[in-house]
Amino acid sequence: MDLAGHLNHKVFHIISTIAHQEGIQAFVIGGFVRDLLLTGYDTPPKDIDIVVLGSGIEMAERVRQSINEEVPLTVFKNFGTAMLKWEDTEIEFVGARKESYRKNSRKPLVEDGSLEDDQNRRDFTINALAISLNQDSYGQLLDPFGGLKHLEEKLITTPLDPGQTFSDDPLRMLRGIRFATRLDFLIEPDTFEAIGHHRERIGIVSQERITDELNKIMLTRQPGKGFTLLDKTGLLEIIFPELYQMKGVEEVEGQFHKDNFLHTLKVLDNIAMKTDDLWLRWAALMHDIAKPRTKKFEPGTGWTFHGHEFLGSKMIPGIFRNLKLPLNEKMKYVQKLVQLHLRPIVLSQDIVTDSAVRRLIFDAGNDLEDLMTLCEADITSKNEKTVKRHMRNFHVVREKIDEIEEKDSIRNFQPPISGDDIQYVFGIPPSRPVGIIKNAIKEAILDGEITNEFESAYRKMLEEGRELGLIVQNKLKKRGD
């Protein structure tokens, strides 16, 4: 197959010229070739991998000089690779090599090799495809393992024995599941069986690399497929036990609860249709994470999961720590959505009071829209009438939110009277009464007892102060006077 007409990026001709001048061979390999054959390239690729029979670092330096010496070049001498950043494309250069592995490490022993050696070490046949950049065979597809056929068959399989492939580098098991999810391919049966057989080998892979693959699965169009494959191969129980524990259905007195694992994956896929936000997707994956720990059968009532939203939010830091996810505002965001995810649902099933909506707006703040998106994704009933009823109810809640927001300006509000104001008026130091008064003002605004304005808040402050036996010592001027 001649693909010369599809090698549109300028770097390919530059490499071809340099390779001819230096008397070496060069090839583009891996993801670029795979995606070119799958979809073609109407826009410049983001990543290009170049393998040369020689020094990848020296080739990268020659290419940089040919383009412009100001083009950024990063060299990784220990790995024999170099990364060139040209416009919006990252181009990685490496010398062809063959690898051997030790039992307790996924870091290979590397020595110079041929193109065949380099293709042998690739994880999957669809990633072992290469295109020649040499002038006498420019654009020729090199496919020793039937990768093109596997692309057509939508199949993930390894170039060599899958058991050896996964034992050598267990991260490839997660990569296989990620590619199957992203491309909507099947994993070849022997390859799938080998993942299950070698699943315990994932223990030698760093948590950071595991989580990087999980994040990539999370960002696919249908991430639920990836977690289903992780479960079927036995990997999920090892790398994400809290999610694995959600599996299964129990029956007592003829009453069943739904499989919370399958429900969660449906919620995740629902939200993936609405947003590419990684952390909103994580919130969807973990919104019911505490259900196994709160599950209880109550005669006359059935299965309950009381307080699972509160316990779930408390579990998030530990899960983030174990998965080496960031312990920052991203974690707090997920915590917040997990804790609040039932609030709009409760509102949609009851009379929507102004007070309840104010509190929801205040507690959710700038994340209110994401919270509503999560709640709508949480509707997984197969009954179309049930889904439509819930969506109508959520529409009512949204309308009420807009109405209250326009009228009361509650989102992220700060009460018109501050703690400093309270101390000044009553002549008291920072103390418990200050907090009591400040909280009473906030609660009164949220309950609709007073308006979110200075005068109303000032009167409420004096009223609360009198009840606490405080004496006014100073008058506070209205803001802007």
Secondary structure, 3 states (H helix, E strand, C coil): CECHHHCCCHHHHHHHHHHHHHCCCEEEECHHHHHHHHHCCCCCCCEEEEEECCCHHHHHHHHHHHHCCCCCEEEECCCCEEEEEECCEEEEEEECEEEECCCCCCCCEEEECCHHHHHHCCCCHHHCCEEECCCCCCCEEECCCCHHHHHHHCEECCCCCHHHHHHHCCHHHHHHHHHHHHHCCEECHHHHHHHHHCHHHHHHCCHHHHHHHHHHHHCCCCHHHHHHHHHHCCHHHHHCHHHHCCCCCCEECCEECCCHHHHHHHHHHHHHCCCCCHHHHHHHHHCCCCHHHHCEEECCCEEECCCHHHHHHHHHHHHHHHHCCCCCHHHHHHHHHHHHCCHHHHHHCCCCCHHHHHHHHHHHHHHHHHHHHHHHHCCCCCCHHHHHHHHHHHHHHHHHHHHHHHHHCCCCCCCCCCHHHHHHHHCCCCCHHHHHHHHHHHHHHHCCCCCCCHHHHHHHHHHHHHHCCCCCCCCCCCCCC
